[in-house]
Amino acid sequence: MTAEQESRLIPIRACARRSRRGADRTPVAARTPPAGPASARAPGAYPSTSERPKRRRASGRLRAVNAFHVCGILFAAWALTVSFLGITRENFPASKGAARAVGTISVLLAAAAIGSAIYTSATEDEEGEGGGEQALVVSV
């Protein structure tokens, strides 16, 4: 490989999964897979669409939802509800029992969101942490 060809190498991650934000900044020539049979391509180049493994989502169009998503949404909805009631009603919560109930629910939802975040991060499969970097040859 000549020095000119090496200067055209673009580093890419070892996995084929890329975020939309990163794909928007990547030049179009770098995103398109090289033409020709797999044996004629440079090592480490993206495979053609027919060679890529098919990915299936667990539930049709919806992405997988874990406990943190559920607890976080419930906690956010609870916080908005309590804030709205606290702003619009001068005597909210009306009694000591109601104040304890609001406080208890708030603490339990916060603990559930934090605990599920810790559990999810500890048991989640790591994606994109493959081997080093590869290069894609782009003809200009």
C-alpha positions as CSV (number, residue, x, y, z in Angstrom):
1,M,0.0,0.0,0.0
2,T,1.4,3.4,-1.0
3,A,1.6,6.4,1.3
4,E,-1.1,8.1,-0.7
5,Q,-3.5,5.2,-0.2
6,E,-2.7,5.1,3.6
7,S,-3.5,8.8,3.8
8,R,-7.0,8.0,2.5
9,L,-7.7,5.5,5.3
10,I,-10.6,6.5,7.5
11,P,-10.7,4.8,11.0
12,I,-13.9,3.2,11.9
13,R,-15.1,1.2,14.9
14,A,-14.8,-2.6,14.8
15,C,-18.6,-3.0,15.0
16,A,-20.9,-2.2,12.1
17,R,-23.4,-0.4,14.4
18,R,-23.1,3.4,14.3
19,S,-25.2,6.1,15.8
20,R,-27.2,8.4,13.7
21,R,-25.3,11.4,15.0
22,G,-22.0,9.9,13.9
23,A,-23.4,8.8,10.6
24,D,-24.5,12.3,9.8
25,R,-20.9,13.6,10.1
26,T,-19.4,10.8,8.1
27,P,-18.8,11.6,4.4
28,V,-21.1,9.8,2.0
29,A,-18.2,8.0,0.4
30,A,-17.2,6.5,3.7
31,R,-20.7,5.3,4.5
32,T,-21.2,3.3,1.3
33,P,-19.8,-0.2,1.2
34,P,-17.2,-0.9,-1.5
35,A,-18.5,-2.5,-4.6
36,G,-17.4,-5.9,-5.8
37,P,-17.2,-9.4,-4.3
38,A,-16.2,-9.9,-0.7
39,S,-12.9,-11.3,-1.6
40,A,-11.9,-8.2,-3.6
41,R,-12.6,-5.8,-0.7
42,A,-10.1,-4.4,1.7
43,P,-9.8,-6.3,5.1
44,G,-12.1,-4.7,7.7
45,A,-14.4,-3.0,5.1
46,Y,-18.1,-3.1,5.8
47,P,-19.8,-6.2,4.3
48,S,-22.5,-5.7,1.7
49,T,-26.1,-5.7,2.9
50,S,-26.7,-9.3,1.8
51,E,-23.7,-10.4,4.0
52,R,-24.8,-8.5,7.1
53,P,-26.6,-10.5,9.8
54,K,-30.3,-9.7,10.1
55,R,-31.3,-8.0,13.3
56,R,-34.7,-8.4,14.9
57,R,-36.3,-6.3,17.5
58,A,-38.0,-8.0,20.4
59,S,-41.4,-6.4,19.8
60,G,-42.0,-5.2,16.3
61,R,-41.2,-1.6,16.0
62,L,-40.6,-0.9,19.7
63,R,-37.2,-0.9,21.2
64,A,-36.4,-3.0,24.3
65,V,-37.5,-1.4,27.5
66,N,-35.8,-2.2,30.8
67,A,-36.8,-1.6,34.4
68,F,-34.9,1.7,34.5
69,H,-37.0,3.1,31.7
70,V,-40.2,2.2,33.5
71,C,-39.1,3.5,36.9
72,G,-37.6,6.7,35.5
73,I,-40.8,7.5,33.6
74,L,-42.9,6.8,36.7
75,F,-40.6,8.9,38.9
76,A,-40.7,11.8,36.4
77,A,-44.5,11.6,36.1
78,W,-44.8,11.6,39.9
79,A,-42.5,14.6,40.2
80,L,-44.5,16.6,37.7
81,T,-47.8,15.7,39.4
82,V,-46.5,16.6,42.9
83,S,-45.0,19.9,41.5
84,F,-48.3,20.8,39.8
85,L,-50.3,20.1,42.9
86,G,-47.8,22.0,45.1
87,I,-47.9,25.0,42.9
88,T,-51.7,25.2,42.3
89,R,-52.8,24.3,45.9
90,E,-51.7,26.2,48.8
91,N,-52.4,23.5,51.4
92,F,-50.9,20.5,49.6
93,P,-50.4,18.1,51.2
94,A,-53.4,18.8,53.5
95,S,-52.4,16.6,56.5
96,K,-49.4,15.0,58.1
97,G,-50.4,11.6,56.8
98,A,-50.7,12.8,53.3
99,A,-47.3,14.5,53.6
100,R,-45.8,11.2,54.8
101,A,-47.4,9.3,51.9
102,V,-46.1,11.8,49.3
103,G,-42.6,11.6,50.8
104,T,-42.6,7.8,51.1
105,I,-43.8,7.4,47.5
106,S,-41.2,9.9,46.3
107,V,-38.3,8.2,48.2
108,L,-39.4,4.7,46.9
109,L,-39.6,5.9,43.3
110,A,-36.2,7.5,43.5
111,A,-34.7,4.4,45.1
112,A,-36.3,2.2,42.4
113,A,-35.0,4.4,39.6
114,I,-31.5,4.5,41.1
115,G,-31.5,0.8,41.9
116,S,-32.7,-0.3,38.5
117,A,-30.1,2.0,36.8
118,I,-27.4,0.3,38.8
119,Y,-28.7,-3.2,38.1
120,T,-29.2,-2.5,34.4
121,S,-25.7,-1.1,34.0
122,A,-24.2,-4.1,35.8
123,T,-26.0,-6.8,33.8
124,E,-26.1,-5.1,30.4
125,D,-24.2,-6.6,27.6
126,E,-21.5,-4.3,26.3
127,E,-21.8,-3.4,22.7
128,G,-19.2,-1.9,20.5
129,E,-16.3,-2.8,22.9
130,G,-14.7,-5.1,20.3
131,G,-11.1,-5.1,19.2
132,G,-9.2,-2.0,18.1
133,E,-9.7,0.1,15.1
134,Q,-10.0,-0.9,11.5
135,A,-9.7,1.2,8.3
136,L,-11.9,1.6,5.3
137,V,-10.2,2.5,2.0
138,V,-12.1,5.2,0.2
139,S,-11.2,6.1,-3.4
140,V,-11.4,9.8,-4.1
